[in-house]
């Protein structure tokens, strides 16, 4: 069975008349049915402010804000936004840096039924900010005073400096929650811009239903509760940051917003959400306060999972932005295989072959996601939406499913094995190779904690192993023992660190640059020897 073939045909021809037969989906592809405690995420935060107004909602660089004050300031800002003509379903840009005012901006926008668009100024290029403002037709931008002059705004766009705004005194009337009667579970919460294949980012439209479904049910709530501290370490434009921020505030915990030093914050946390690449930079011995760790965004190496699962509750999760943060989770206890688990509540996963038919246990296919996790499509891009979001023939009733472009298969006991991205299936010397499988073989090398494999050219793979003390020859032998000869990288480099992007994922482009530079250096050395 050739699962890759599904990528070579148009999904417009997907047969929505597929028969729902006795299949893996009926047995274990459907998550449990659970009712979230709220249908609007800001209502859950307001409830915490009402019940525990003096509790600390967030801390950042020596400053803090209580739940009561956070809610009051958000009410003030919501009233101001309404006066400036912002209405339900509008888009409000949140162009900031990590800060307490950032939280006020988020909550205020949610209160009036609008959607915020988070971007980290200083990391996101000005041209990309300009593209977002144009596509989203933004009229109001929330920012910080020291950033306002750097934003590519037009004369028609209004700018509010959040830090200056909240420095003004609030009044008793601000305790009354401002809410839009137009808000519903189908209202947008935020729009997240992901990297696009055309070079321009695509805006994913996330609804209240999407968000409440993952944040307000187990296991997505991660046991967050009053008295616990949750780290905010991720880029605010990354979907997993909503897991940190809104998940924490909806459950009454305290958000620890990091400065430049991620480790300094992580060492004080009870709950940490991260990518594997970020977690790999932390020392478990210094994070002994941690009770819960949840990873997503990239495949997790088994040694990394074993190290952290030994002393805390560890979740390995998966899901693209279009399926609302994550739609599968495994509670990994350090025993048995590491998988991406099972569908989260009210969600479904289908593993389909190239004909769009359901795969049985052990059969590789492409994963499609259904249920309440499926977002509302791409902003201003109906063509791409129609391509990636298809009618769900299994749930029916007008529901949609999303093509994740992740490869997977069901285990016999109903868990999902992630087999890499469709895009990570490459051809080398005419053979099809799964890059993640090569990396997994390399990670079997003693004392190798991480491996990344990339296609260098039509005939060669290059791999990077960490730490730098990894025995490269032994790593090659491990690969040769487990995989076909054409899967063995032509070049294996041991590195001091795996470089990361601003979103905490492996910077593959930089790694390829390193490989090319290494080859060029070796060529110069050979020329000098033979000269």
C-alpha positions in Angstrom: 0.0 0.0 0.0 1.4 3.4 -1.1 0.1 6.0 1.3 2.2 8.7 -0.4 0.0 8.5 -3.5 -2.8 10.4 -1.8 -0.6 13.5 -2.0 -0.3 13.2 -5.8 -4.0 13.6 -6.5 -6.4 16.4 -5.9 -8.4 16.2 -2.7 -11.3 17.9 -4.6 -12.1 14.4 -5.9 -12.4 12.9 -2.4 -15.4 10.5 -2.3 -17.7 11.8 0.4 -20.0 8.8 -0.3 -17.6 6.3 1.4 -19.3 3.6 3.2 -18.8 3.5 7.0 -18.0 -0.1 7.5 -16.8 -2.1 10.5 -13.4 -0.4 10.8 -10.7 0.9 13.1 -12.5 4.3 13.4 -15.6 2.7 14.9 -13.4 0.8 17.4 -11.0 3.4 18.5 -10.7 6.4 16.1 -13.4 8.3 18.0 -12.5 10.2 21.2 -14.8 10.1 24.2 -17.8 12.3 24.4 -17.4 15.0 27.0 -19.1 18.3 27.6 -16.7 21.3 28.2 -17.5 23.2 31.4 -18.0 26.4 29.3 -18.8 27.2 25.7 -16.9 30.5 25.7 -13.3 30.5 27.0 -13.5 34.1 28.4 -16.5 33.1 30.5 -14.3 30.5 32.2 -11.7 33.2 33.0 -14.4 35.6 34.3 -15.6 32.8 36.6 -12.1 32.5 38.0 -12.0 36.3 38.5 -15.3 36.2 40.3 -14.4 33.3 42.6 -10.8 34.3 43.4 -10.3 38.0 42.6 -7.1 38.3 44.7 -5.4 35.3 43.3 -2.4 36.0 41.1 -3.2 35.5 37.4 0.2 36.1 36.0 3.8 37.1 36.8 6.4 38.7 34.6 9.8 40.1 35.4 8.9 41.0 39.0 5.4 42.3 38.2 2.1 40.5 38.7 -1.6 41.0 38.2 -4.5 39.5 40.1 -7.5 37.8 38.4 -9.7 40.7 39.6 -7.5 43.3 38.1 -7.0 41.4 34.9 -10.7 41.2 34.4 -11.3 44.9 35.3 -8.7 46.1 32.9 -10.0 43.8 30.1 -13.5 45.2 30.7 -12.2 48.8 30.4 -10.4 47.9 27.2 -13.4 46.0 25.8 -15.5 49.2 26.3 -12.9 51.3 24.6 -12.8 48.9 21.6 -16.6 49.0 21.3 -16.4 52.8 21.3 -13.9 52.7 18.4 -16.3 50.7 16.4 -14.9 47.1 16.9 -17.7 44.6 16.7 -18.2 40.9 16.9 -16.3 38.9 14.3 -13.9 41.8 13.6 -10.1 41.1 13.7 -7.9 43.0 16.2 -4.1 42.7 15.8 -2.2 41.9 19.0 1.3 42.9 18.0 3.3 42.7 21.2 6.0 41.1 23.2 5.4 38.7 26.2 3.9 40.8 28.9 1.0 41.2 31.3 -0.6 43.9 29.1 -0.7 41.2 26.4 -3.1 39.2 28.5 -5.4 42.2 29.0 -5.5 42.6 25.2 -6.4 39.0 24.6 -9.2 38.9 27.1 -10.7 42.2 26.0 -11.0 41.1 22.4 -12.6 37.9 23.4 -15.2 39.7 25.5 -16.6 41.6 22.6 -16.8 38.6 20.3 -13.9 39.6 18.1 -10.8 37.6 17.1 -7.3 38.6 18.0 -4.3 38.0 15.8 -1.1 37.5 17.9 2.3 38.3 16.6 5.6 38.7 18.4 7.1 42.1 17.3 10.8 41.9 16.8 10.6 38.3 15.6 8.0 38.6 12.9 9.4 40.6 9.9 7.6 43.9 9.1 6.6 42.7 5.7 4.8 39.8 7.2 3.0 42.1 9.7 1.9 44.2 6.8 0.6 41.2 5.0 -1.4 40.1 8.0 -2.9 43.6 8.5 -4.0 43.6 4.9 -5.4 40.1 4.7 -7.3 40.4 8.0 -8.5 44.0 7.2 -7.4 45.2 10.6 -8.5 48.6 11.8 -7.3 48.5 15.4 -3.9 47.3 16.6 -3.1 46.6 20.3 0.6 46.9 21.0 3.1 48.2 23.6 4.4 51.8 23.8 8.0 50.9 22.9 6.9 48.9 19.8 4.3 51.3 18.3 6.8 53.2 16.2 8.1 50.0 14.5 4.7 48.8 13.2 3.9 49.2 9.5 0.6 50.9 10.1 -1.5 53.0 7.7 -3.2 56.3 8.6 -6.6 54.5 8.8 -5.4 52.0 11.5 -5.8 52.9 15.1 -3.2 51.9 17.6 -3.7 51.4 21.4 -0.6 51.1 23.6 -1.7 48.5 26.2 0.8 49.3 28.9 -0.2 53.0 28.8 -3.8 52.1 28.8 -3.8 49.9 31.8 -1.7 52.4 33.8 -4.9 54.5 34.2 -7.0 53.9 37.2 -10.0 51.5 36.9 -13.3 52.2 38.5 -15.9 50.0 40.2 -18.0 50.0 37.1 -15.3 48.0 35.4 -16.1 45.0 37.5 -19.2 44.5 35.3 -18.3 42.0 32.6 -18.7 43.3 29.1 -20.0 40.7 26.7 -21.2 40.5 23.2 -24.6 39.0 22.7 -23.3 37.9 19.3 -20.7 35.6 20.9 -21.4 31.9 20.3 -19.4 28.7 20.2 -18.9 29.3 16.5 -17.4 32.8 17.1 -13.7 33.2 16.3 -11.3 33.4 19.2 -8.1 34.2 17.2 -6.5 33.8 13.9 -3.1 32.1 13.8 -0.8 32.7 10.8 1.3 29.7 9.9 4.0 29.5 7.4 2.6 29.1 3.9 3.9 27.0 0.9 3.8 30.2 -1.2 6.0 32.1 1.2 3.1 34.0 2.6 1.6 32.9 5.9 -1.9 31.5 6.0 -4.4 32.6 8.7 -6.1 29.7 10.5 -9.5 30.7 12.0 -10.0 29.2 15.5 -13.4 29.2 17.1 -14.6 29.2 20.7 -15.9 25.6 20.2 -12.5 24.5 19.0 -10.7 26.1 21.9 -13.0 25.1 24.8 -13.0 21.5 23.5 -9.3 21.0 24.1 -8.7 23.4 27.0 -11.7 22.6 29.1 -11.7 18.8 28.9 -9.3 16.1 30.1 -6.6 15.4 29.2 -6.1 18.7 27.4 -6.7 20.7 30.6 -3.4 19.0 32.0 -4.8 19.1 35.5 -4.3 22.9 35.7 -6.0 24.4 38.8 -5.6 27.2 41.4 -2.3 27.0 43.2 -0.3 25.6 40.3 2.1 27.6 38.1 2.1 27.3 34.3 4.9 28.4 32.1 4.5 30.8 29.2 7.6 30.1 27.2 6.4 29.8 23.6 6.1 32.3 20.8 2.7 33.9 21.2 2.0 33.5 17.4 2.4 29.7 17.9 -0.9 27.8 18.6 0.5 26.0 21.6 0.9 29.4 23.4 -2.9 29.5 23.6 -2.6 26.2 25.5 -0.3 27.9 28.0 -2.1 31.2 28.4 -5.8 30.6 28.0 -5.6 27.1 29.5 -3.9 28.5 32.6 -6.3 31.4 33.1 -9.4 29.4 32.4 -8.5 27.1 35.3 -7.3 29.7 37.8 -3.6 28.8 37.9 -0.8 31.3 37.8 0.9 32.1 34.5 4.7 32.5 34.7 5.6 34.6 31.6 9.3 34.1 30.8 12.0 36.6 30.0 15.0 35.7 27.9 15.9 32.7 30.0 13.5 29.8 29.4 15.2 27.5 32.0 14.7 30.1 34.7 11.0 30.0 34.2 10.7 26.3 33.6 12.4 25.6 36.9 9.6 27.3 38.8 6.7 25.7 36.9 4.3 22.9 37.9 3.0 22.6 34.3 5.1 23.0 31.2 4.0 22.9 27.6 6.8 22.8 25.0 8.2 21.4 21.8 10.7 18.5 22.1 13.5 20.8 20.9 12.9 23.2 23.7 12.5 20.6 26.4 15.8 19.0 25.2 17.6 22.2 26.3 16.4 21.9 29.9 18.0 20.0 32.8 15.4 17.7 34.4 17.4 17.8 37.7 16.7 21.5 37.9 13.0 21.1 37.1 12.0 18.9 40.0 9.0 21.0 40.8 7.4 20.0 37.5 4.3 17.9 37.8 3.0 17.8 34.2 4.9 18.1 30.9 3.1 18.2 27.5 5.0 18.0 24.2 3.8 18.6 20.7 4.9 20.4 17.5 7.5 17.8 16.5 8.2 14.1 16.9 9.5 13.3 20.3 12.7 11.2 20.7 12.1 8.2 22.9 15.1 9.0 25.2 13.7 12.5 25.9 10.3 11.1 26.8 11.9 8.5 29.1 14.0 11.1 30.9 11.0 13.3 31.8 8.3 10.6 32.3 10.5 9.2 35.0 9.4 11.9 37.5 6.4 13.7 36.2 3.1 13.1 34.3 4.2 13.2 30.6 2.0 13.7 27.6 3.1 13.2 24.0 0.6 15.0 21.7 0.1 15.8 18.1 -2.0 18.0 15.9 -1.5 20.8 13.4 -2.8 24.3 14.0 -5.8 23.6 11.8 -7.0 21.0 14.4 -6.7 23.4 17.4 -3.4 22.9 19.2 -3.5 19.1 19.4 -6.1 16.4 18.7 -4.3 13.3 20.0 -2.6 12.7 23.3 -0.7 9.9 25.0 -0.1 9.7 28.7 3.3 8.1 28.5 4.6 6.4 31.7 8.0 5.3 30.4 6.7 1.8 29.7 5.9 0.4 26.2 6.0 2.3 22.9 5.9 6.1 22.7 3.0 7.0 20.4 0.8 10.1 19.8 -2.0 8.4 21.7 -5.7 8.5 21.0 -8.1 11.2 19.8 -9.0 13.8 22.4 -12.6 14.3 23.5 -15.2 15.0 20.8 -12.6 14.4 18.1 -12.0 11.7 15.5 -9.0 10.5 13.5 -9.1 8.5 10.3 -6.1 6.8 8.7 -6.8 6.6 5.0 -5.1 5.0 2.1 -4.5 6.6 -1.3 -8.1 5.7 -2.4 -9.5 7.3 0.7 -10.4 4.0 2.3 -9.9 3.3 6.0 -6.7 1.5 6.9 -6.7 -1.4 9.4 -4.2 -1.8 12.4 -0.7 -1.8 11.2 -1.4 -0.3 7.8 0.2 3.0 7.0 -1.9 5.8 5.7 -2.5 9.5 5.9 -4.2 10.9 9.0 -7.4 13.0 8.6 -8.9 14.8 11.6 -12.6 15.2 12.4 -14.8 16.4 15.2 -14.9 19.6 17.3 -11.1 20.2 16.7 -11.6 21.1 13.1 -11.1 24.9 12.6 -13.1 27.3 10.4 -10.6 27.3 7.5 -8.1 29.8 6.2 -8.7 33.5 6.3 -9.1 34.9 2.8 -8.1 31.7 1.0 -11.1 29.7 0.0 -9.2 27.7 -2.5 -6.8 26.3 0.1 -9.6 25.8 2.5 -11.5 23.7 -0.1 -8.4 21.7 -0.7 -7.5 20.8 2.9 -11.0 20.8 4.5 -13.3 18.1 3.1 -16.8 16.9 4.0 -16.5 14.2 6.7 -18.2 11.0 5.3 -17.9 9.3 8.6 -19.6 11.9 10.9 -21.8 13.3 8.2 -24.3 16.0 9.1 -22.3 18.7 7.3 -19.2 18.1 9.4 -15.7 18.6 8.0 -12.5 16.8 8.3 -9.0 18.1 7.9 -6.1 16.6 5.9 -3.2 16.7 8.3 -0.5 15.5 5.9 0.8 13.4 8.7 1.4 9.7 8.1 0.3 7.2 10.8 -1.0 3.8 11.6 -3.1 2.3 14.3 -1.5 -0.1 16.8 -3.4 -3.2 17.8 -4.5 -1.6 21.1 -5.9 1.5 19.4 -3.1 4.1 19.6 -1.6 6.1 16.8 2.0 5.8 15.7 3.2 9.0 13.9 5.3 8.0 10.9 6.4 11.5 9.8 5.0 14.1 7.5 4.0 13.3 3.9 6.4 16.1 3.0 9.2 14.2 4.9 8.9 11.2 2.6 11.6 11.8 0.1 13.2 10.0 -2.8 16.9 9.2 -2.8 18.4 7.3 -5.7 14.9 6.4 -6.8 13.9 4.9 -3.4 11.3 6.3 -1.1 12.7 7.2 2.4 11.0 8.3 5.5 13.3 10.8 7.2 11.8 10.3 10.7 12.6 6.6 10.5 16.2 7.3 9.8 16.3 9.7 12.7 14.8 7.1 15.0 17.4 4.6 14.0 20.2 7.0 14.7 18.7 7.8 18.1 19.1 4.1 19.0 22.9 4.9 19.3 24.0 4.9 22.9 24.2 8.5 24.4 22.6 10.0 21.2 19.8 12.2 22.5 18.5 13.7 19.2 18.9 13.1 15.5 17.6 15.1 12.6 17.7 13.7 9.0 17.3 15.8 5.8 17.6 15.3 2.1 20.8 16.9 0.8 20.3 16.2 -2.9 18.8 13.5 -5.1 21.4 10.9 -4.0 22.3 11.8 -0.5 20.9 12.2 3.0 22.5 14.2 5.8 21.9 13.6 9.5 22.8 15.6 12.6 23.2 13.9 15.9 23.3 15.5 19.4 25.3 15.8 21.6 28.6 16.5 19.9 30.1 13.6 21.8 27.9 11.1 19.9 30.0 8.4 18.2 29.3 9.1 14.5 30.7 5.7 13.4 28.6 3.9 15.9 25.5 5.9 14.8 26.2 4.9 11.2 26.4 1.3 12.2 23.1 1.5 14.1 21.5 2.9 11.0 23.0 0.2 8.7 21.7 -2.6 11.1 18.2 -1.3 11.0 17.6 0.2 7.6 18.2 -0.4 3.9 21.4 0.8 2.5 19.8 3.7 0.6 18.4 5.0 4.0 21.9 5.4 5.5 23.0 9.1 5.5 26.0 9.9 3.4 27.0 12.5 5.9 26.5 12.4 9.7 27.5 15.4 11.7 27.7 15.6 15.5 26.6 19.0 16.7 26.8 21.0 19.9 23.2 22.0 19.7 20.2 21.6 17.4 19.2 25.1 16.1 15.6 26.2 16.7 13.3 28.5 14.9 11.4 31.3 16.8 8.6 28.8 17.4 10.8 26.3 19.1 11.1 23.8 16.3 14.1 22.4 14.5 15.6 25.0 12.1 16.0 22.7 9.1 17.1 25.4 6.7 20.0 26.4 8.9 21.0 22.7 9.3 21.1 22.3 5.5 23.3 25.5 5.4 25.7 23.8 7.9 25.9 20.7 5.7 26.6 22.7 2.6 29.3 24.7 4.4 30.8 21.4 5.8 31.0 20.0 2.3 32.6 23.1 0.9 35.2 23.1 3.7 36.1 19.5 3.0 36.4 20.2 -0.7 38.8 23.1 0.0 40.9 20.8 2.3 41.0 18.1 -0.4 42.1 20.6 -3.0 44.9 21.9 -0.8 46.1 18.4 -0.2 46.2 17.4 -3.9 47.6 20.8 -5.0 
